[in-house]
Amino acid sequence: QVQVVESGGGLVQTGGSLRLSCVVSGNTDIINAIGWYRQAPGKQRELVALISSDQINYGDSVKGRFTISGDNDKNTVYLEMNNLKLEDTAVFYCNGVGVVPGPGYDYWGRGTQVTVSS
């Protein structure tokens, strides 16, 4: 029904920048929010940023450094990451929140690795 594919990860030095992209395809009409999450080794997956038609939210650790935005024509959500820190190293996942097969159904991508080095 819905496919979610992330791209843009890589290796960057501290203080550097990366832009991640999340392309959502298929029955996109059932998606009402897109979020970026990350999971570092040994840690739980955490919310990085979330965008919907009426709100944008950020995790406390990325406020002021990361920006989420969307291009409806391209069915793409971006995560602009600036001033990257060592602790930002993680696999970043894109998540589409849908209403089918039920409210709040999650569509996950496979993730893209972000590695920040000193």
N, C-alpha and C positions, 0 to 999 in steps of 0.2 A: 504493500500500500504506500508506504513512505520510505524513502532511502535518504540517509544522512551521511555525508562524506566530508571529512575534515582535510585540510591541507595547510601548509605554511610553516610547519614546525621546523626546528633545526637547532644548530649550535650557535650560541651567541655569547659574547662576553658581558660581564656585569656592566650595567649602565646602557646596554644596547637596546635595540628595538626589534620587534617581529610583528608581523600581521598574519593572523590566522584567518582562514576562510572556512565557512561551513555552507555547503550547497545542499539544499533540501529539494528532492524531486519526488515525483509520483503524485499522490493525491494530497497536494499541499493545502488544499482548502480545509482539511481537518486539523491543521496545526494552528494553535492560537498563541504559542509562545516558543521562543528559542533560547536556550541557555548554553553557556559554556561552563564546564566543570573541569576539575583537574584532580589527579591522584598521584601523589608522590609515593615512592617506595615505603612500605610500612605504614602508610597513613590512609585514612578514609578519604573517599571522594568528597570534594567540597565544591560549593557553588563559587564560580568566579564572577559571572555576570549573566543577567537575564533580560530579555527584551520582549515586549508584547506591544499591542496596538496602543496601550495607554500608560505604560510604565517601563522604566529601566531601573534595575537594581544591581548593585555590586557587592561582592564580598568585602569585608573590612580591610583585608590585607592588600587589596589592589586598588582601592579608591584613590583617585588622583593620578594613577599611573596607567590604568587600562581603560579603553573605551570600546563599548560595543555599539555596532551600528548595523543597519540592514538595508539591502537593496531589493525591493519587492520585485522589480522587473527581472532580476537575475536569480530570485529565490535564494539569495545568499546573505548570510550574516557574517560580519567581520568582528574580529577582536584585535584591536590595536594595542600592543603592549609596549610600553616605554619604561625606561629606567629599570630594566630587568635586574633582579637580584638572584643570588644563588638559590634562595629558597623558593623561587618560582619554577625550579626544575621539576617537571612532572609530565605525565601524559595528559594532554588536554582533550576532552571529549565534548562533542556537540550533542545537544539533546533537544529534540522536538517534542513539545507537549501537545498531544492530540486529544480529540474528543471521540475518536473511534479507535478500537472497539468499545471504549468506555471513557468517561471523563478522567483527564489526567494521565492518559496512557503515554508512556515514554517510548520515544524512538531514539535510539542511540547510534552514534557513529562508532567507528573502530578506534578512533583516537589518533592523535599526532604528538610525537615526542618533542618536547621543548627542553633543551639542556642549556643552562647558564653556567659559564665557567669564569674563573677569576683570572 
